Each structure stands twice: as structure tokens, then as C-alpha cells.
């Protein structure tokens, strides 16, 4: 049975966790703020999680009922793979979020962060019979890394976890049919850059299809771009540090 870490009067969350966990908390809180800043949030729904370093697959996720613009490093809820809350909190977590994120964190040792969205463009492409089309640079850089998972309703059935990870396999992006998008990264920065690229590709596809006509690059160019895109993860920290500077200029309270 998991033990809940209790705070003493005047003790902060930062006092109770390792420096490594605190850094993950700061990065995860930043990801929530960035989702809100980009207009990708869905009221209090959707979720982002990050694995706690040096733990038995414990992970952090948002307190259910908070807007993403409200999330801070201290407000994140720590749970284990069984859904037990591991640190004293007045909050609880989204059951659908637990289903999806526990599945990926439990199956993938490399899943340092799992980021799931319900954007208009992402859901739009998830409903398109052909999924993501190879018609933009952004699409071509990630299209090889995308898995698909059939819609089974709101993710409250724990049995769905087995099917979700079977569909995901070793891919780092997923289009959940009729539902949204998902990215996996070894850290928050990687997951963010992957979901950003996929979401941009989805928005560009929706715009292209709205015109009724679009151009598909030749097969040779598609292959070249896909090969070039395989190194996109190496740019994650470069982009992430710039995004943290932006958040610090706008509102640094995510670090609290």
C-alpha cells in the first residue's frame, strides 16, 4: 500500500521533494501554461503528465478542476500506477486522465512525459478517414512517428489501456480517432516539441482541405523530409528554454 506524504505546518511541496522532482514539476506546470497560452486547453479537460525521477513509475498530473492557466509546480498531484495519491492534497485527478496516462507510463520506460490534447484541428484530423496527410513540412517531419487508436468512448474503462499501448507500440505520437492527439517524450521538452509540430500539421491540413485543393509533394521529397524530421527531438531543449523565458516574462507563477 502506498503511503501519503504529509506536509507539516508551514512546509512547502518543494521541501518534500527532491531537486530533480521539483524541476520536473516546474517543467510540467510550464507545459500546462503553454497549452493555455496557445489556446489548446479544453476548459478543465485533457491532461499532461510527467514521471517522477527515481521513482517506481510515479507520475505527476493536473488537479482536476483547475484551469491550465492556474497550474503551478506545487499544485500538481503525484500518483502511482494504481491511481493512489502519494502526497497530501485537497485535489483529485481526472479518471480519464488516469486511464490514458497510467497506460503509457506503465508500458513505456522512455515515457518521461505524456501530453494529450483535444484541439479543434487535432480532433478534426482524428475524424478524417485518412488521418494526417503528407502535405506539409510539419506533417512530413512527424508522420512516420504517428500511431492511431480507435475511439472507445470517454476513457473511463481501464481495459482500454491494453489496447491503447498495443496501438502506440514504440511510436511517440498518437492520433486518437474522434478524440484528439497525444505525444510522448523522454522529458517535457520533447513531448512539447512533438505535440507542437503535430498540432501545427493538423491546423495546416484543416486549412488546406478547406480550400478544396492542395498539393502533395513528390514521393522523393516526402522521404527526404521524413528522414530530416527524425532529428527533431534534438532541438527540444533549445526551443524549451526559449519558451520558459517567454513564460517568465508573461507570468512566472507557474514556478510556485
LUMNUDREN-30174 format. One line per 3 residues: number of its first residue (from 1); their letters; for each residue y, x, z of N, C-alpha, C. Coordinates in steps of 0.02 Angstrom, whole numbers, plus 50000, padded with zeros to 5 digits. Layout:
N
NUM = a = Y:X:Z:Y:X:Z:Y:X:Z; ...
// end
This chain:
256
1 = xxx = 49940:50043:50000:50000:50000:50000:50062:50044:50000; 50112:50028:49959:50173:50067:49955:50218:50053:50014; 50252:50105:50037:50298:50100:50094:50369:50094:50068
4 = xxx = 50408:50048:50096:50477:50039:50076:50521:50088:50116; 50561:50128:50080:50608:50174:50113:50667:50134:50139; 50680:50140:50204:50733:50103:50236:50795:50147:50247
7 = xxx = 50854:50117:50238:50916:50154:50249:50940:50145:50321; 50962:50199:50351:50993:50196:50417:51065:50174:50409; 51096:50148:50461:51167:50128:50456:51210:50186:50431
10 = xxx = 51250:50172:50379:51294:50223:50351:51261:50270:50302; 51195:50263:50293:51160:50307:50247:51164:50279:50176; 51176:50322:50128:51181:50301:50058:51115:50311:50022
13 = xxx = 51107:50280:49964:51048:50290:49923:51042:50364:49904; 51099:50395:49890:51097:50466:49870:51067:50509:49926; 51078:50490:49988:51050:50527:50045:50974:50523:50047
16 = xxx = 50946:50470:50018:50874:50457:50024:50832:50484:49966; 50865:50507:49913:50827:50527:49854:50840:50601:49838; 50797:50628:49797:50804:50698:49777:50862:50706:49727
19 = xxx = 50889:50766:49720:50941:50777:49669:50917:50757:49599; 50853:50769:49585:50826:50752:49519:50826:50676:49508; 50806:50639:49560:50807:50566:49553:50879:50541:49547
22 = xxx = 50924:50570:49585:50994:50547:49581:51021:50557:49511; 51005:50613:49479:51030:50625:49411:51001:50573:49362; 50938:50555:49370:50909:50503:49328:50943:50437:49341
25 = xxx = 50958:50422:49403:50994:50360:49420:51062:50358:49385; 51098:50413:49386:51164:50415:49355:51157:50404:49279; 51109:50437:49248:51099:50429:49176:51079:50358:49159
28 = xxx = 51035:50329:49199:51012:50261:49185:51069:50211:49194; 51109:50218:49247:51167:50175:49256:51214:50181:49197; 51223:50243:49172:51266:50254:49114:51239:50217:49053
31 = xxx = 51173:50216:49044:51144:50181:48987:51159:50106:48991; 51154:50078:49050:51172:50006:49058:51245:49994:49039; 51289:50037:49063:51361:50028:49048:51373:50035:48972
34 = xxx = 51337:50082:48940:51346:50092:48868:51320:50033:48828; 51266:50003:48850:51241:49942:48817:51295:49888:48820; 51324:49879:48879:51378:49829:48886:51438:49847:48842
37 = xxx = 51456:49910:48842:51514:49932:48803:51505:49920:48729; 51443:49926:48705:51428:49914:48635:51418:49840:48618; 51421:49797:48669:51410:49726:48657:51337:49709:48644
40 = xxx = 51292:49751:48669:51220:49740:48658:51186:49704:48716; 51223:49689:48769:51192:49656:48826:51180:49582:48810; 51137:49551:48849:51118:49481:48839:51125:49447:48907
43 = xxx = 51188:49440:48929:51203:49414:48995:51169:49459:49047; 51121:49432:49088:51087:49473:49137:51016:49492:49113; 51001:49477:49050:50933:49487:49025:50928:49552:48985
46 = xxx = 50869:49569:48965:50848:49635:48939:50851:49687:48995; 50826:49746:48981:50816:49793:49035:50806:49864:49009; 50824:49912:49050:50813:49982:49037:50781:50012:49099
49 = xxx = 50732:50055:49091:50700:50086:49148:50695:50161:49138; 50688:50197:49193:50679:50270:49191:50630:50291:49245; 50586:50336:49227:50537:50361:49275:50569:50405:49327
52 = xxx = 50548:50397:49390:50572:50439:49445:50536:50506:49440; 50574:50562:49437:50541:50628:49432:50495:50642:49491; 50440:50676:49477:50394:50699:49529:50367:50641:49572
55 = xxx = 50353:50585:49539:50327:50526:49575:50263:50502:49541; 50229:50456:49573:50168:50428:49545:50186:50368:49500; 50219:50383:49444:50239:50333:49395:50287:50281:49424
58 = xxx = 50324:50299:49475:50377:50254:49499:50432:50252:49447; 50465:50195:49442:50521:50192:49394:50578:50150:49422; 50636:50160:49393:50698:50126:49411:50714:50074:49359
61 = xxx = 50740:50016:49381:50758:49963:49335:50816:49923:49365; 50848:49882:49326:50907:49846:49349:50892:49792:49401; 50937:49782:49448:50931:49725:49493:50945:49661:49454
64 = xxx = 50899:49613:49456:50905:49552:49417:50964:49511:49443; 51007:49490:49396:51065:49451:49414:51130:49489:49408; 51126:49554:49395:51186:49594:49385:51202:49599:49311
67 = xxx = 51266:49593:49293:51287:49610:49225:51279:49685:49215; 51266:49706:49153:51256:49777:49141:51319:49818:49157; 51377:49787:49151:51439:49823:49167:51448:49835:49241
70 = xxx = 51405:49804:49283:51408:49811:49355:51360:49864:49383; 51312:49885:49342:51258:49928:49367:51286:49996:49388; 51262:50019:49446:51279:50086:49471:51215:50123:49486
73 = xxx = 51221:50188:49498:51163:50230:49514:51128:50205:49577; 51167:50181:49626:51138:50159:49689:51107:50090:49685; 51129:50049:49639:51105:49979:49636:51038:49972:49602
76 = xxx = 51016:50024:49566:50952:50020:49531:50894:50012:49580; 50844:49973:49560:50787:49958:49603:50728:50003:49585; 50698:50033:49636:50640:50077:49625:50576:50039:49638
79 = xxx = 50530:50040:49590:50466:50005:49596:50409:50050:49575; 50348:50029:49594:50288:50064:49569:50257:50023:49514; 50202:50047:49486:50171:50012:49429:50143:49944:49447
82 = xxx = 50133:49932:49512:50110:49866:49534:50167:49818:49546; 50229:49841:49537:50287:49798:49547:50313:49797:49618; 50286:49839:49662:50310:49843:49731:50378:49878:49734
85 = xxx = 50426:49849:49769:50491:49880:49779:50484:49935:49832; 50510:49995:49817:50497:50053:49858:50556:50076:49900; 50613:50044:49891:50672:50062:49930:50708:49999:49951
88 = xxx = 50732:49997:50011:50766:49939:50038:50822:49915:49992; 50821:49851:49976:50871:49822:49932:50874:49747:49943; 50931:49718:49928:50938:49645:49930:50920:49613:49864
91 = xxx = 50903:49654:49815:50891:49630:49746:50817:49625:49730; 50803:49592:49674:50735:49590:49646:50740:49606:49572; 50683:49608:49538:50684:49628:49468:50661:49572:49423
94 = xxx = 50678:49577:49359:50660:49529:49308:50584:49534:49295; 50546:49480:49305:50473:49483:49295:50454:49505:49224; 50491:49481:49174:50476:49502:49105:50490:49576:49096
97 = xxx = 50542:49600:49128:50558:49671:49125:50502:49712:49155; 50475:49689:49211:50419:49724:49243:50359:49727:49196; 50343:49672:49162:50286:49670:49117:50292:49723:49063
100 = xxx = 50349:49725:49030:50359:49770:48973:50362:49843:48997; 50402:49855:49047:50415:49925:49067:50357:49956:49105; 50323:49917:49146:50265:49945:49180:50210:49962:49130
103 = xxx = 50205:49922:49076:50155:49936:49024:50167:50004:48993; 50229:50017:48972:50243:50080:48937:50241:50139:48984; 50271:50133:49043:50270:50189:49090:50199:50205:49113
106 = xxx = 50157:50154:49119:50089:50165:49140:50046:50198:49087; 50061:50185:49024:50019:50209:48969:50043:50275:48939; 50108:50289:48946:50136:50347:48912:50165:50397:48962
109 = xxx = 50134:50455:48968:50159:50506:49014:50227:50532:48991; 50242:50527:48926:50305:50552:48900:50361:50501:48905; 50347:50442:48933:50397:50388:48936:50442:50398:48996
112 = xxx = 50492:50441:48988:50541:50452:49041:50591:50395:49045; 50602:50361:48988:50648:50305:48985:50624:50255:48934; 50630:50191:48950:50612:50136:48905:50672:50089:48901
115 = xxx = 50697:50077:48840:50758:50039:48831:50744:49980:48785; 50757:49920:48809:50741:49858:48772:50803:49815:48763; 50814:49791:48702:50874:49751:48686:50856:49687:48649
118 = xxx = 50904:49639:48652:50899:49576:48615:50962:49566:48572; 50983:49615:48534:51044:49607:48495:51034:49559:48437; 51089:49532:48411:51084:49487:48353:51052:49522:48294
121 = xxx = 51073:49583:48280:51046:49619:48222:50973:49638:48234; 50958:49662:48293:50889:49682:48308:50841:49623:48305; 50861:49566:48335:50819:49507:48332:50815:49482:48260
124 = xxx = 50871:49486:48223:50869:49465:48153:50818:49502:48113; 50817:49568:48120:50768:49609:48083:50698:49596:48108; 50691:49583:48173:50624:49569:48201:50595:49505:48172
127 = xxx = 50638:49460:48148:50616:49397:48118:50604:49403:48043; 50626:49459:48014:50618:49470:47942:50547:49490:47928; 50516:49458:47878:50445:49469:47864:50428:49542:47851
130 = xxx = 50474:49578:47819:50461:49648:47802:50485:49696:47855; 50514:49670:47909:50537:49715:47962:50595:49758:47939; 50599:49819:47962:50653:49864:47943:50640:49892:47873
133 = xxx = 50690:49885:47830:50684:49907:47761:50712:49978:47753; 50685:50018:47707:50708:50087:47697:50769:50090:47652; 50824:50058:47674:50881:50052:47630:50944:50087:47656
136 = xxx = 50941:50117:47715:51000:50152:47740:50977:50219:47770; 51025:50264:47777:51009:50329:47806:50982:50321:47877; 51014:50278:47916:50991:50267:47984:50919:50241:47985
139 = xxx = 50904:50194:47942:50836:50167:47939:50786:50221:47921; 50802:50261:47872:50755:50311:47848:50742:50366:47900; 50790:50379:47943:50780:50432:47993:50733:50411:48048
142 = xxx = 50722:50345:48057:50678:50322:48112:50619:50280:48089; 50616:50262:48026:50567:50211:48004:50495:50233:48015; 50481:50298:48012:50413:50322:48023:50391:50314:48096
145 = xxx = 50440:50307:48140:50427:50308:48212:50427:50237:48242; 50422:50186:48200:50428:50117:48223:50359:50082:48223; 50344:50051:48279:50284:50008:48286:50308:49935:48288
148 = xxx = 50261:49888:48278:50277:49817:48280:50229:49782:48328; 50256:49733:48364:50216:49694:48412:50230:49620:48401; 50178:49581:48393:50185:49509:48379:50212:49472:48441
151 = xxx = 50251:49421:48428:50281:49382:48482:50228:49340:48518; 50230:49341:48584:50183:49303:48625:50219:49257:48674; 50284:49247:48665:50323:49209:48713:50358:49256:48761
154 = xxx = 50397:49229:48808:50430:49270:48858:50377:49312:48894; 50391:49376:48904:50340:49423:48928:50325:49415:49002; 50294:49360:49019:50275:49346:49089:50200:49353:49100
157 = xxx = 50162:49358:49046:50089:49365:49050:50071:49439:49054; 50045:49461:49111:50029:49532:49119:49976:49555:49071; 49935:49510:49045:49885:49529:48996:49916:49556:48931
160 = xxx = 49979:49538:48919:50011:49562:48858:50021:49637:48859; 50024:49667:48917:50036:49739:48923:49986:49780:48882; 49924:49761:48885:49872:49798:48849:49884:49796:48774
163 = xxx = 49903:49738:48748:49915:49731:48677:49979:49767:48656; 50030:49765:48699:50093:49798:48682:50082:49874:48675; 50049:49905:48723:50040:49978:48719:49991:49996:48663
166 = xxx = 49944:49951:48647:49898:49964:48592:49937:49965:48526; 49988:49922:48520:50029:49922:48460:50077:49981:48459; 50104:49999:48516:50152:50054:48520:50120:50121:48503
169 = xxx = 50061:50133:48530:50025:50197:48521:50072:50255:48539; 50080:50302:48494:50122:50361:48507:50192:50354:48477; 50208:50296:48449:50274:50286:48419:50327:50284:48474
172 = xxx = 50389:50298:48455:50444:50298:48503:50492:50239:48494; 50480:50198:48444:50521:50139:48433:50475:50080:48419; 50497:50021:48439:50458:49961:48425:50504:49904:48408
175 = xxx = 50483:49866:48358:50516:49802:48343:50469:49748:48369; 50493:49712:48420:50454:49657:48449:50471:49594:48408; 50424:49569:48371:50436:49514:48325:50467:49454:48360
178 = xxx = 50519:49426:48327:50554:49367:48353:50584:49378:48422; 50597:49440:48440:50616:49456:48509:50670:49509:48514; 50659:49569:48486:50709:49621:48493:50682:49690:48478
181 = xxx = 50713:49740:48507:50696:49810:48493:50681:49847:48558; 50647:49904:48551:50629:49944:48609:50626:50017:48588; 50648:50061:48633:50645:50133:48620:50615:50168:48680
184 = xxx = 50579:50222:48667:50550:50265:48719:50578:50335:48709; 50594:50368:48765:50617:50437:48762:50590:50476:48821; 50587:50542:48815:50567:50582:48872:50620:50580:48926
187 = xxx = 50681:50562:48906:50736:50552:48954:50782:50498:48928; 50833:50481:48966:50878:50427:48947:50915:50444:48883; 50935:50506:48875:50972:50527:48816:50932:50515:48752
190 = xxx = 50869:50534:48753:50827:50525:48693:50818:50451:48677; 50803:50411:48728:50794:50339:48716:50858:50309:48688; 50915:50330:48715:50979:50303:48692:50991:50319:48619
193 = xxx = 50982:50382:48598:50996:50400:48529:50948:50363:48482; 50886:50354:48502:50839:50318:48460:50858:50245:48452; 50875:50212:48508:50892:50141:48502:50959:50132:48465
196 = xxx = 51005:50179:48474:51069:50176:48439:51057:50178:48363; 51014:50225:48342:51001:50233:48271:50965:50172:48243; 50917:50145:48280:50881:50085:48257:50928:50025:48254
199 = xxx = 50969:50017:48305:51014:49959:48305:51065:49963:48249; 51090:50023:48235:51136:50031:48178:51100:50014:48113; 51038:50036:48106:51000:50021:48046:50989:49946:48039
202 = xxx = 50975:49912:48094:50966:49839:48091:51031:49803:48070; 51087:49824:48099:51151:49794:48082:51167:49805:48009; 51153:49865:47984:51166:49881:47914:51121:49841:47868
205 = xxx = 51059:49829:47888:51013:49788:47847:51038:49716:47844; 51057:49689:47901:51083:49620:47902:51143:49614:47856; 51188:49664:47857:51247:49663:47814:51228:49668:47741
208 = xxx = 51179:49711:47725:51159:49719:47655:51125:49656:47628; 51082:49626:47669:51047:49565:47646:51094:49506:47638; 51149:49506:47676:51197:49452:47670:51230:49450:47602
211 = xxx = 51233:49508:47570:51264:49511:47504:51217:49486:47449; 51152:49485:47464:51104:49462:47415:51078:49517:47370; 51112:49574:47369:51091:49630:47326:51097:49694:47366
214 = xxx = 51049:49738:47357:51053:49803:47390:51014:49854:47349; 51028:49918:47362:50996:49973:47326:50947:50008:47372; 50887:50020:47349:50838:50058:47387:50835:50129:47358
217 = xxx = 50843:50180:47400:50840:50249:47375:50773:50265:47342; 50771:50311:47295:50707:50331:47264:50658:50356:47317; 50594:50351:47302:50541:50371:47349:50550:50444:47372
220 = xxx = 50569:50488:47325:50576:50558:47344:50632:50568:47394; 50686:50531:47386:50742:50536:47433:50724:50505:47500; 50687:50450:47498:50663:50420:47561:50622:50470:47601
223 = xxx = 50576:50504:47566:50533:50552:47601:50573:50610:47630; 50621:50635:47592:50663:50689:47617:50701:50669:47679; 50729:50609:47678:50768:50585:47735:50724:50573:47796
226 = xxx = 50664:50548:47786:50618:50538:47842:50600:50604:47874; 50589:50655:47833:50574:50722:47860:50634:50749:47899; 50694:50739:47873:50754:50762:47908:50763:50726:47974
229 = xxx = 50743:50663:47977:50752:50623:48037:50706:50642:48094; 50653:50679:48079:50606:50698:48132:50637:50742:48185; 50693:50774:48170:50725:50817:48219:50782:50783:48258
232 = xxx = 50786:50716:48252:50843:50681:48282:50845:50688:48358; 50786:50693:48388:50784:50699:48461:50819:50760:48487; 50823:50812:48447:50856:50874:48468:50931:50867:48476
235 = xxx = 50959:50813:48450:51031:50801:48456:51049:50756:48515; 50998:50734:48551:51009:50683:48602:51058:50705:48656; 51047:50764:48684:51090:50786:48739:51161:50799:48715
238 = xxx = 51169:50822:48654:51236:50834:48626:51275:50769:48625; 51243:50716:48600:51275:50651:48597:51284:50622:48667; 51234:50630:48710:51235:50600:48776:51293:50628:48819
241 = xxx = 51302:50693:48817:51357:50723:48856:51425:50696:48833; 51432:50685:48768:51494:50656:48743:51503:50585:48768; 51449:50547:48770:51452:50478:48795:51469:50475:48869
244 = xxx = 51442:50522:48909:51459:50524:48980:51533:50539:48990; 51560:50583:48948:51632:50597:48953:51673:50534:48937; 51649:50496:48888:51684:50433:48871:51682:50384:48929
247 = xxx = 51623:50375:48959:51618:50330:49016:51661:50352:49074; 51664:50417:49086:51705:50442:49141:51779:50426:49129; 51800:50427:49067:51869:50410:49051:51882:50335:49061
250 = xxx = 51832:50294:49045:51841:50221:49048:51833:50195:49119; 51777:50212:49151:51761:50187:49217:51703:50228:49246; 51717:50276:49290:51664:50319:49316:51624:50289:49373
253 = xxx = 51634:50224:49387:51600:50194:49445:51524:50189:49436; 51499:50199:49375:51426:50199:49365:51393:50254:49407; 51431:50305:49424:51404:50362:49462:51396:50347:49536
256 = x = 51420:50291:49559:51419:50275:49631:51349:50253:49654
// end
